[in-house]
């Protein structure tokens, strides 16, 4: 839904709320000396993949 233009106002509102909360709680991803530090950690294992739930296939008619 984040890419759906019909929800652009809601997405902007949610992003603003999240950013405000992260600043208010002094989250290091926002106020730290290197805000993107968590994105720079080296991964030593691949990310796990999760199977899609059946409701995704039914609701969005995904064949794979």
C-alpha positions as CSV (number, residue, x, y, z in Angstrom):
1,X,0.0,0.0,0.0
2,X,2.9,2.3,0.5
3,X,3.3,2.6,-3.3
4,X,-0.5,3.2,-3.8
5,X,-1.1,6.9,-4.5
6,X,-4.5,6.6,-2.8
7,X,-2.7,6.2,0.5
8,X,0.0,8.9,0.1
9,X,-1.5,11.2,2.7
10,X,-1.7,8.4,5.3
11,X,1.8,7.3,4.5
12,X,3.1,10.8,5.0
13,X,1.3,11.2,8.3
14,X,2.7,7.8,9.5
15,X,6.2,8.7,8.5
16,X,5.9,12.1,10.3
17,X,4.6,10.4,13.5
18,X,7.3,7.8,13.4
19,X,10.1,10.3,12.9
20,X,8.7,12.5,15.7
21,X,8.6,9.5,18.0
22,X,12.2,8.5,17.1
23,X,13.4,12.0,17.9
24,X,11.4,12.2,21.1
25,X,12.8,8.9,22.4
26,X,16.3,9.9,21.2
27,X,16.5,6.8,19.0
28,X,20.2,6.5,17.8
29,X,19.0,5.9,14.2
30,X,17.8,9.5,14.2
31,X,19.9,11.4,16.7
32,X,23.0,9.4,17.0
33,X,26.4,10.5,15.8
34,X,26.0,8.2,12.7
35,X,22.2,7.9,12.1
36,X,22.6,5.1,9.6
37,X,24.9,3.0,11.8
38,X,22.6,0.0,12.0
39,X,22.5,-0.1,8.2
40,X,26.3,-0.3,8.1
41,X,26.8,-3.4,10.3
42,X,28.4,-6.3,8.4
43,X,26.1,-9.3,8.1
44,X,27.6,-12.6,8.8
45,X,24.6,-14.7,7.8
46,X,22.1,-14.3,5.0
47,X,18.7,-12.8,5.8
48,X,16.1,-15.5,6.4
49,X,13.3,-15.6,3.9
50,X,9.7,-16.3,5.0
51,X,7.0,-18.0,3.0
52,X,4.2,-15.8,1.8
53,X,1.0,-16.4,3.8
54,X,-1.9,-17.9,1.9
55,X,-4.1,-14.8,2.3
56,X,-1.6,-12.8,0.2
57,X,-2.1,-15.2,-2.7
58,X,-5.8,-15.1,-2.3
59,X,-6.2,-11.4,-1.8
60,X,-3.7,-10.2,-4.4
61,X,-4.0,-13.1,-6.9
62,X,-0.3,-13.9,-6.8
63,X,0.5,-17.1,-8.6
64,X,4.0,-17.6,-7.3
